[in-house]
Amino acid sequence: MFFLALLAVSAAGQSAGMHSTGTGSKSLAALDSCVSNPLQTNCTSYEYPVAAAADDLSKLCGAMHFMSACSVAKACNASGAGPDDPTGPGAAKISSRNPDICQPFTQVATVCKLDPGMGRMSGCNNINTMCVAGSQVPVCKQQTGLADIPTTETVNSQVRSICEEMTMDGCEKCTPSWQAGRTWGDCDLLDVYSYLCYQMPEMGQCSDWHNMCTADPTLSFCYGTGGSGGSSGSGGSSGSGGSSG
C-alpha cells in the first residue's frame, strides 16, 4: 500500500506539471557520458552540473513537496543558499557542520538513496544510473545524502500520531490531509515535526528528532536546542522559512 500510494502521488504531481522546469534533468546531462557510463576511468574528474542536480530536485519536490529533503531544500532557499548559491553564507544557517547541506545533489541523494521507496521517482533517474557500485564520479562519494534526518515515512507517521493524540500548534497544517483520507500530510512535514517536538520534547514520537539533533545540533530544525527541546513560542517555523500550508 505504501508504494502504491507513493506512485499515485508522484504520478499526480508530475502529470499536473508541478515541477518548475520544462527541460527535464535527463536532457541537461544527456551529453555527459559519465552519467550513463560512470565506470570509465576518465570520470574521476567529471563534475555533475549543479543545474542538472537542481532540475532533478525540482522534479522530485514538485511531485512530493512534503519529503524530508524538500523541507531542507525549502529552508536553504529561504536562507539564500538555494541552487544559485548553495555554499553561500545562508547554508550555515541551516547547518554549520555540514557545508554541503544546501547542495542540490546532496538533497537529491537524500531522496533517492536514503528515503525508502522514493528512489523510483523519475527525478532519481540520473543519480541511480551514475552512482552505482564502482562509479568513478566523485560527487557520488562526496555527497551521499543527509543520513541524520528522519525519512519521510517516519516523519509523516510521527506527526500524524502526535496530532491525532492532541491538538498542538502546527498540527492544523497537516491534519486536513489525513482527515480527507490521504496517506501523506500535505504540509512541510519535517518543519512541523521539529516544531511539535520543540514544544514537547518528552513525547515518545520525538525520538527521531532527538536523534537528528544529537547528530547535528546546529540544524535549524533543532531550534538551537541540540534536541533537548524548549518552551513553546508563537509561530511554527524552525526559522527555515516556515511550514507550508
C-alpha positions as CSV (number, residue, x, y, z in Angstrom):
1,M,0.0,0.0,0.0
2,F,2.9,2.4,0.8
3,F,4.4,2.0,-2.7
4,L,1.0,2.3,-4.4
5,A,0.2,5.5,-2.6
6,L,3.7,6.8,-3.3
7,L,3.5,6.2,-7.0
8,A,0.0,7.6,-7.2
9,V,1.0,10.9,-5.5
10,S,4.2,11.1,-7.6
11,A,2.3,10.5,-10.9
12,A,-0.3,13.0,-10.0
13,G,2.2,15.7,-9.2
14,Q,4.2,15.2,-12.3
15,S,1.2,14.9,-14.6
16,A,0.0,18.3,-13.2
17,G,3.3,19.9,-14.3
18,M,4.2,20.8,-10.7
19,H,8.0,20.9,-11.3
20,S,9.3,24.3,-12.3
21,T,11.5,23.4,-15.3
22,G,10.5,22.1,-18.6
23,T,13.8,20.8,-19.8
24,G,13.9,17.6,-17.7
25,S,17.0,16.6,-15.8
26,K,18.0,13.9,-18.3
27,S,18.2,16.4,-21.1
28,L,20.6,18.7,-19.1
29,A,23.0,15.8,-18.7
30,A,22.3,13.8,-21.9
31,L,25.7,14.6,-23.4
32,D,27.6,13.6,-20.3
33,S,28.8,10.0,-20.9
34,C,29.8,9.7,-17.2
35,V,26.1,9.8,-16.3
36,S,25.3,6.8,-18.4
37,N,28.6,5.0,-18.0
38,P,30.2,6.1,-14.7
39,L,32.7,3.3,-14.5
40,Q,35.0,4.9,-17.0
41,T,38.4,5.9,-15.5
42,N,38.1,9.4,-17.0
43,C,35.1,10.1,-14.9
44,T,37.3,10.8,-11.9
45,S,37.3,14.4,-13.0
46,Y,33.7,14.6,-14.0
47,E,31.5,17.2,-12.3
48,Y,27.8,16.7,-12.4
49,P,26.3,20.1,-13.3
50,V,24.7,21.9,-10.4
51,A,21.9,22.9,-12.8
52,A,21.2,19.3,-13.6
53,A,21.0,18.4,-9.9
54,A,18.8,21.4,-9.3
55,D,16.5,20.2,-12.1
56,D,16.4,16.7,-10.6
57,L,15.4,18.2,-7.2
58,S,12.8,20.4,-8.8
59,K,11.2,17.3,-10.3
60,L,11.3,15.4,-7.1
61,C,9.9,18.2,-4.9
62,G,7.4,19.3,-7.5
63,A,5.9,15.8,-7.3
64,M,6.1,15.3,-3.5
65,H,7.0,18.6,-1.8
66,F,6.5,17.1,1.7
67,M,9.6,14.8,1.5
68,S,12.2,15.4,4.2
69,A,14.9,16.5,1.8
70,C,12.4,19.0,0.3
71,S,12.0,20.6,3.7
72,V,15.7,21.1,3.8
73,A,15.7,22.5,0.3
74,K,13.0,24.9,1.2
75,A,15.0,26.0,4.3
76,C,18.0,26.5,2.1
77,N,16.1,28.6,-0.4
78,A,14.7,30.8,2.4
79,S,18.2,31.3,3.8
80,G,19.6,32.5,0.5
81,A,21.5,29.3,-0.1
82,G,19.4,27.9,-3.0
83,P,20.8,26.3,-6.1
84,D,22.3,29.6,-7.3
85,D,24.5,29.9,-4.2
86,P,24.4,26.5,-2.3
87,T,27.6,27.2,-0.4
88,G,26.9,30.8,0.4
89,P,26.5,32.3,4.0
90,G,22.9,31.2,4.2
91,A,23.9,27.5,4.2
92,A,25.4,27.9,7.7
93,K,22.0,29.0,9.0
94,I,20.7,25.5,8.1
95,S,23.7,23.6,9.4
96,S,27.1,25.0,10.4
97,R,28.5,21.4,10.5
98,N,27.6,20.3,7.0
99,P,28.9,22.6,4.3
100,D,27.1,20.5,1.6
101,I,23.6,20.6,3.2
102,C,22.2,23.0,0.6
103,Q,23.8,21.4,-2.4
104,P,21.0,20.2,-4.7
105,F,22.9,16.9,-5.3
106,T,23.0,16.3,-1.5
107,Q,19.3,16.7,-1.3
108,V,18.7,14.5,-4.4
109,A,20.9,11.8,-2.9
110,T,18.8,12.0,0.3
111,V,15.6,11.4,-1.6
112,C,16.9,8.8,-4.0
113,K,19.4,6.8,-1.8
114,L,18.2,7.3,1.7
115,D,14.4,7.8,1.7
116,P,12.8,4.3,1.3
117,G,10.6,4.0,-1.8
118,M,11.4,7.4,-3.2
119,G,14.2,6.2,-5.5
120,R,11.7,5.0,-8.0
121,M,10.7,8.6,-9.0
122,S,11.9,9.9,-12.3
123,G,13.9,12.7,-10.7
124,C,16.2,9.9,-9.5
125,N,17.0,8.5,-13.0
126,N,20.4,10.2,-13.3
127,I,21.7,9.6,-9.9
128,N,20.5,6.0,-10.0
129,T,22.4,5.5,-13.2
130,M,25.5,7.5,-12.2
131,C,26.0,6.5,-8.6
132,V,26.3,2.7,-8.9
133,A,28.8,0.4,-7.3
134,G,32.3,1.2,-8.8
135,S,31.3,4.6,-10.0
136,Q,34.2,6.9,-10.7
137,V,32.2,10.1,-10.4
138,P,33.5,11.9,-7.3
139,V,30.2,13.5,-6.2
140,C,28.7,10.1,-5.7
141,K,31.1,9.6,-2.8
142,Q,31.4,13.2,-1.7
143,Q,27.7,14.0,-1.3
144,T,25.9,10.8,-0.2
145,G,22.8,12.5,1.3
146,L,21.6,13.6,4.7
147,A,21.6,10.4,6.8
148,D,20.7,12.2,10.0
149,I,17.3,13.5,9.0
150,P,14.4,11.1,9.5
151,T,12.8,9.6,6.5
152,T,9.6,11.0,5.0
153,E,7.5,8.0,6.0
154,T,8.8,8.2,9.6
155,V,8.1,11.9,9.9
156,N,4.7,11.5,8.4
157,S,3.8,8.8,10.8
158,Q,5.1,10.6,13.8
159,V,3.4,13.9,13.0
160,R,0.1,12.1,12.4
161,S,0.4,10.2,15.7
162,I,1.1,13.3,17.7
163,C,-1.7,15.3,16.1
164,E,-4.2,12.5,16.5
165,E,-3.4,12.3,20.2
166,M,-3.6,16.0,21.0
167,T,-4.1,19.4,19.5
168,M,-0.9,21.4,19.1
169,D,0.3,24.4,17.2
170,G,1.4,23.2,13.8
171,C,-1.0,20.3,13.5
172,E,-3.5,22.4,11.6
173,K,-1.1,22.5,8.7
174,C,-1.1,18.7,8.2
175,T,-4.2,17.1,9.7
176,P,-6.7,18.1,6.9
177,S,-4.9,15.7,4.6
178,W,-5.4,12.7,6.9
179,Q,-8.9,13.7,7.7
180,A,-9.6,13.6,4.0
181,G,-8.2,10.0,3.9
182,R,-4.9,10.8,2.3
183,T,-1.7,8.9,3.1
184,W,0.6,11.9,3.3
185,G,0.3,15.1,5.2
186,D,0.3,17.9,2.6
187,C,2.5,20.2,4.6
188,D,6.1,20.8,5.4
189,L,6.3,17.6,7.4
190,L,9.9,17.9,8.8
191,D,9.4,21.5,9.8
192,V,6.1,20.7,11.6
193,Y,7.6,17.7,13.2
194,S,10.5,19.7,14.5
195,Y,8.3,22.4,15.9
196,L,6.0,19.9,17.6
197,C,9.0,18.2,19.3
198,Y,10.5,21.6,20.2
199,Q,7.3,22.4,22.1
200,M,7.0,19.0,23.8
201,P,10.3,17.1,23.5
202,E,9.3,14.5,26.0
203,M,6.8,12.9,23.6
204,G,7.7,9.4,22.6
205,Q,7.2,10.2,18.9
206,C,10.1,12.7,19.1
207,S,12.9,10.1,19.4
208,D,13.8,10.6,15.7
209,W,14.0,14.3,16.3
210,H,16.3,13.8,19.3
211,N,18.5,11.5,17.2
212,M,18.7,14.0,14.4
213,C,19.6,16.9,16.7
214,T,22.1,14.9,18.6
215,A,23.8,14.0,15.4
216,D,23.8,17.7,14.2
217,P,22.8,20.2,16.9
218,T,23.4,23.0,14.5
219,L,20.5,22.1,12.3
220,S,17.9,24.9,12.0
221,F,15.2,22.3,12.6
222,C,16.6,21.8,16.2
223,Y,16.0,25.4,17.3
224,G,19.4,25.6,18.8
225,T,18.5,23.1,21.5
226,G,20.5,20.1,20.3
227,G,17.4,18.0,20.6
228,S,16.7,19.0,24.3
229,G,13.6,21.0,23.4
230,G,12.3,24.2,24.8
231,S,9.2,26.1,25.7
232,S,6.5,26.8,23.1
233,G,6.6,30.1,21.4
234,S,4.4,31.8,18.9
235,G,4.7,30.8,15.3
236,G,5.5,27.4,14.0
237,S,8.7,27.7,11.9
238,S,12.2,26.5,12.6
239,G,13.5,29.7,11.2
240,S,13.8,27.8,7.9
241,G,11.1,29.6,6.0
242,G,8.1,28.2,7.9
243,S,5.8,25.3,7.1
244,S,3.7,25.2,4.0
245,G,0.0,25.3,4.5
